[in-house]
Amino acid sequence: MFGLKADWSLEVFDRYFTIGDYAGGEARWCPGCGDHAVLSAAQRVLRDEQQKPELSVCVSGIGCSSRMPHYMGTYGFHGLHGRALPVACGIKARRPELDVWVATGDGDCFSIGTSHWIHAIRYNMDMTLMVFDNAIYGLTKAQTSPTTPMGLKTNTHPFGATIDPHNPLTITLGITNVSFVAQVVDWNPPLLYETLKAAYRHRGTAFVRIVQRCPVYAEEVFKELQNDPSRFLLLEHEKGIALDPSVRRQFPERIEHDPSDLASAFRVAADPGRFPLGLLYHAPEAPCYEDLSSQGSEMTPEQRLAGLDKVLDQLTI
Amino acid sequence: MTTALHETGRPEPPLAAAERPATILQEHIVEIVSDSGEGAQKCGQTFGTVCAKMGNGVWTVEIIPAEIQPPARSPAGASGIRIRFASHTVTNMGDEADLVVAFNEQVLYSRIANGAYKQGTLVLLEDKWRDDPVPEIRAQYAKAVAEFRDNGLIVHELPIEQACLQILSNPRRGKNMFVLGMLSYLYARDQERAKEEIAIAFKRKGAEVIGLNHQLFEAGHAFAAEHLDFRFAVPPQPQEVLADTRFIVTNGNQAVGLGVMASGMELVSMYPITPATSASHYLADVYHEVGGFVHQAEDEIAAIGFAIGASYAGKTACTITSGPGLALKTEMLALAVMAEVPLVLVDVQRGGPSTGLPTKVEQGDLLAALFGEPGDAPKVVIAAATIEECLHFVVMARRLAETFRTPVVLLTDANLATGVQPYPRPEPKAEWLAPPVDQSEWTEDIPPYDWDARTGLSHRPIPGMPGGQYILTGLAHTTRSKVAYDSDSNQIGCNMRSRKLAALASTLKPPEVHGDQDGDLLLVSWGSTLGAVEEAVDRARAEGLSVSSLHLRFLSPLEPEIEAIFARFRRVMTVEINYSDDPETPLISRETRRYAQLATLLRAQSLVDVDSWSVVYGHPLQPGMIHGVIRERMAAMRTGGDA
């Protein structure tokens, strides 16, 4: 019922929530799967923000990552393959006070749900959009995904993936109304936590691509990255993600990048040699669709009936 | 009423208008046919409204070409409107037209091919093509007029455009109101009312345009008085029908929009598809008056997904589509069934996949609505039979959806969507509106699917309710909405969802038979064909035939006691606008014959040998057509025993 503030004074809450309040069923992802780290980072953000669990909804599609709602103690909607975003947007449309998280993956978001990804970014409704990108279809057992690196052997391409992968960052940055684009890796908890917190606090669709290990089907993709931190480029800026000293130590290659600079964000995102980490782009003032879609929510039944009478009068002979 | 034309096609000097007696009729069917963009529909709608305001029963239906701007003077480009008005209630478009105004002769060919006219139909034809500078056009015109006359049409060639040119330079815009003036003279319509309607129709264009159109209207009125030697009177309906009733005039799609507003649903999520879209156009125009919002989604799947999201969050929403959209929405619809999310899906049916018959009518989605989903997906399916029901059934659908925690599919079709008629103004009540979102505390030991074993019903937690947190899932789930790893849960969940339909069926009344309660032949219909079927049955009964009809509004669950009603008739036959094999065609036997959709359902459900008669010409069924079928079937029953 209470907590300590930073200045050690006592803060009394109406209700105080612990991590347990955000925990649902026991996570059944494979041992070593990066999804576990994302789940605990998200739960920590909710706890630290003291978001009421009943006002939070975690929406997902289909795939390993889309199991996330089951492991949350909030409301959840585990729907159809590729279709998390329309449902999430619909939840927000007339209930903008609800806090919405979306858990999706590289197949769910970048393949079967491509159209919704493009349009949801344009609607820019206030939600945290986590794409768990493990560069493979895991749940259906090792098929090529839109981000599978060329040459990786999968069950659908046993001689190696044949086309260069999508770059989800440049695509997202190219969409009208894009307001928040970040990239993190699952194996750096402080950066993951701070990035999800910034995404949560952003008003608009916060797109976070989480490079996430699948130890069962695509281990080699990430082994290489994990073993060579110099392949990453850590983005630093006062308007960017708060960086823990341990994060700076982990990633020696760093640049100063202003997240309000879209052209620079494109350059960073498109660089084939370096894998950017942190906040690429942030436009806090981009318009949110729920400001339109929720109009009229406050009308009373009397006002609605009066409005209906007016409409009927126009048709009355 | 016969032609006043002599050989040159010029009219005889007419009698003075006031001396001309009007022929009194119980009803008349008028068509106005033109190239696209000449305003025939606006003319007809205004005429229909004036008739309705003068107390006639009215049904108008638009004649729509497939293209936006089809080639001028082409049969396929025929665009226009039909107005059937009468001294009684009108429930359908009727049979052949009595009078047609045509802006060129070519567009009449497609109407003739559709059987829209009969011997003696009066044709008021624009004659400017007779002297067209292009020789081919002159030849086409002369040939067509001769053919029309050979076929029994009574053609009056009239210099309509020439008269309009005295008022404005581009008669393509304006000829329609001139024609309205002509029709108002012919049917002795109240001129002041007509001018009021013109003012309403052009109110956004300003006083100058209204004035010009009034001038055209008056000129048309005088022109008809000068050039035509006949007049008609269609008296209003009896006073007791009209007494104390206020009427609204809408098409079926506007009625759906009104129903959405009257139901208290605050969100419609749609993707453009003909003929459904105009419902959303209408809502987009007026929905803010009741605080609602139309979301145009990126595709059909997103449209239903968005609606399901809103419904899940406690604001039951509506998605409006046509057949191809229904096909795309099936998985989402199945999810809503499985996860028990209330939702209203309106399907304004048309024909075929792809562009199919986009502007034409078909009742082709019944089985898709009932059985189109992966796995078992029991849901409520209802069909509106009239334009008025398009309104009231949406209100009912929202309530059913929330009470039974299920999607409700409401089927209408292009015939209802484009038909316009007056009907009693609904008096909206507060209890029609959706209740406010329940945000009270949920009792944590009650599972989110706390099914009542007898009815399958349960209450649902809504995001925001403390203690109600659950994960709605597309996986087979337990009462706690947990992934079902055991073997019983899926069976139990399916039982419960199916049981809700039985619970709903137990509240329904048996449908009413139109005509005698027993007899030789029972026609069974659903959807927009009600008016045409009952009119045909009335005609056949007036001839002494033992035929009745039964119209179904609930398709899932079916209304009760249908089997008992069927048992009182020697033969039962559905009448539908969807495909069935004609039993007389090669290779078709009792075993191979594919029946119409309702017949397929009723055969399976009742074990009665239900026959079907159906056609897919793309136009609404007309009473004359059904009357002919009744006579044939009755004759066959007499000669072939019970065949």
Interface residues (C-beta under 8 A of the other chain):
Chain A: G24 G25 K52 P53 E54 L55 V57 C58 V59 I62 P69 H70 M72 G73 T74 Y75 G76 F77 H78 G79 L80 R83 L85 P86 V87 A88 C89 G90 I91 K92 A93 R94 R95 E97 L98 S115 H116 I118 H119 L292 S293 S294 Q295 G296 S297 E298 M299 P301 Q303 R304 L305 G307 L308 D309 K310 V311 L312 Q314 L315 T316 I317
Chain B: T49 A52 K53 R246 F247 I248 V249 T250 Q254 L258 M261 A262 G264 E266 L267 S269 V286 H288 E289 V290 G291 G292 F293 H295 A297 E298 D299 I301 A302 A303 I304 G305 F306 A307 I308 G309 A310 S311 Y312 A313 G314 K315 A317 E331 M332 L335 P422 R425 P426 P428 A430 L433 V437 P461 P463 G464 M465 P466 G467 G468 Q469 Y470 I471 L472 T473 G474 L475 K482 V483
